[in-house]
Structures are given as structure tokens and as C-alpha cells.
Amino acid sequence: MHHQEKIKLQGILPQAAMGPPISPLQLQALNKIDSILFVVQLNAVVVPVDNHSSLPADLQNLLQQFEHVFAPPSDMPPSRIGDHKIPLLEGA
């Protein structure tokens, strides 16, 4: 809805004629003389690839069996006798 009016978003039909891309300066010039009917901007979308699909089956099974080992940490590690500490200045 836009200003209490229902708006339908629709892609460009395949038979629509597409012109060459224009520069930002050309776009500004067209805007100054009110010659813009519509502007389309396309952005590339990266689709995540399943990294395990290209691995051998025995390695995939091993990764699944020990999935908890390769999972990102959810909290800090437990305290140990030889914990490493970095002394910081107060307020730093």
C-alpha cells in the first residue's frame, strides 16, 4: 500500500526492450529534464554453496559424526590452571 492505494510490484517482461547502462552523470541529466520513466538497479546475490557436497562420502560422515567439534563456540572456555591473561590499563 502507498498513500492508501494498492501497488503491484512486477518484474520486467522478457519482451521489454532494454537499453544500454547509463552513467550517474547521464542519470542526473535525465532527471533535470524530467525524462525518467523508471530506474532499475540490479544487484548480484551470492547463493551459499553447500561445502560438504563436494567432499568424499567418508569425510562427510566424519564431519557429521563430530559436528559439535567444528561448531562455532557459544561461550567462553572453562577456567584452567594456566589461563592466559592480558593486563589492561583501567578504562582502556
N, C-alpha and C positions, 0 to 999 in steps of 0.2 A: 504494500500500500504506500502511496505517495500523495500527500495532500488529499486524503480520503478517496483516492482513486486507485483502483486495482491496476498494477503494472505487470505485464507479462515479459519475462526475460527469455529471449530466444537467440540461438546461435545463428550465424550467417549461413544461409542455404548454400549448397555446393555450386549452384548455378550463378551465384553472385560474382560479379567481376571484381577482381582485386587489383588495386593499383600498386605502384612501387612504394616502398617505405619512404617517408619524408624525414627531414632533419628537424630538430627543435626550432631552428630559425624559420623554416618554411611553415611549421605549425603556428608559430606566433604571427607570421604574416597573414596566414589564412584566418586566424582568429580576429585580427584587427579589422578585416573587411567582412566579418560575419559570413564566411564561406565554409564553415564547418558544419556538416550534417551530423556526423558521428565520428568518434575516435575509438579505435580498438587497440588494446595493448595485450600482447600475449606473453606469458612468462613460462619458461621451462619448468616442468615439475619432475623432480627426481623420485622415481619409484624405488623403494628399498628392495634390494635383491636378497633372497634367502641364501646366505653364505654357505649353509650346510648342504645345499642341494648338489654342489659340485664336488663334495668330498666323498671319498670311498665309503661304502656302507659300514665297514668295521669301525672307521673313525667316527662316523655319525653316531653309531651305537655307543661308543666310548664317551663321546661328548654328552649324550643324553644320560648315560649312567651316572656321570659325575657333574651334572648340570649345576649343582649347588656350589661346586668349587669355582666354576667360571662365572657365577652370578656377580653382579656389582655389589660391593659391600653396602649393607643397610645401616650399620652403626660403627662405632669405634671398636678397635680390637681390645680384648681384655688386658688389664694391667699385668705386667710381668716384672720380675726382679730387675732386669736390666733395661727398663724403659728408657728411651732416649728423650731428653728434654732440651728445649731451646730457651734459655732465659731471655726474656724481653724486658725492655725498659717500660716502666709504668706509663700507661697512656699511649704507648706506641701502637 
